[in-house]
Amino acid sequence: MKKKMNTHRVVTFLTREELEFLDKLEKDIMFSTGRFISRSQILQDMAELLSTTHMSAAGIKSNEELRQRMLDEIARMKQKQEPNT
């Protein structure tokens, strides 16, 4: 039996470019695989992926600092996945 997830609705405002990016991902998935994955699911997957880094946001004072912390964590994840050369 699958465990029922407790989900919550989140409303967000995106720029046209951000929305176009999500639309492109959605369409690329649809046309390359025939499967539909919604923009909401893409955002949920992105949040879930970032949560696996166990990143701390303590001390962050600006959006730029948050973006840099996220980039650093993503780079760290990528580095862990690359085979030692």
C-alpha positions in Angstrom: 0.0 0.0 0.0 1.3 3.5 -0.9 1.8 6.0 1.9 -0.5 9.0 1.3 1.5 12.2 1.0 0.3 15.3 2.9 0.5 18.0 0.3 -0.2 21.7 0.5 -1.0 24.3 -2.1 1.5 27.0 -2.7 0.8 30.1 -4.8 3.8 31.7 -6.5 4.5 34.5 -9.0 6.9 33.8 -11.8 8.3 35.9 -14.5 7.4 35.3 -18.1 10.9 33.8 -18.6 10.5 31.4 -15.7 7.1 30.3 -16.8 8.4 29.8 -20.4 11.3 27.7 -19.0 8.8 25.4 -17.1 6.6 25.2 -20.2 9.6 24.2 -22.3 10.5 21.4 -19.8 6.9 20.2 -19.8 6.7 20.1 -23.6 10.2 18.5 -24.0 9.1 15.7 -21.7 5.7 15.3 -23.5 7.2 15.3 -27.0 10.2 13.1 -26.2 8.4 10.5 -24.0 4.7 10.9 -24.5 4.3 11.3 -20.8 2.8 14.4 -19.1 4.5 16.0 -16.2 3.0 19.3 -15.0 4.8 22.5 -14.2 3.7 22.0 -10.6 5.2 18.5 -10.5 8.5 19.9 -12.0 8.6 22.5 -9.2 7.8 19.9 -6.6 10.6 17.7 -8.0 13.0 20.6 -7.9 12.2 21.4 -4.3 12.5 17.7 -3.4 15.9 17.4 -5.1 17.2 20.5 -3.3 16.0 19.2 0.0 18.2 16.1 -0.4 21.2 18.5 0.0 20.1 19.3 3.6 21.1 22.9 2.8 20.8 25.4 5.6 19.5 28.9 4.9 20.7 30.2 8.2 22.2 33.7 7.9 21.0 34.4 4.4 20.1 38.0 4.0 19.2 38.4 0.4 17.8 36.5 -2.6 21.2 36.6 -4.2 22.8 34.9 -1.2 20.1 32.2 -1.3 20.7 31.6 -5.0 24.4 31.3 -4.5 23.9 28.9 -1.6 21.6 26.8 -3.8 24.1 26.9 -6.7 26.9 25.8 -4.3 24.8 22.9 -3.0 23.9 21.8 -6.6 27.6 21.9 -7.5 28.4 19.9 -4.5 25.8 17.3 -5.5 27.2 17.1 -9.0 30.7 16.7 -7.7 29.7 13.8 -5.5 28.1 12.1 -8.5 31.1 12.5 -10.9 33.5 9.5 -10.9 37.0 10.2 -9.6 39.3 11.1 -12.5 
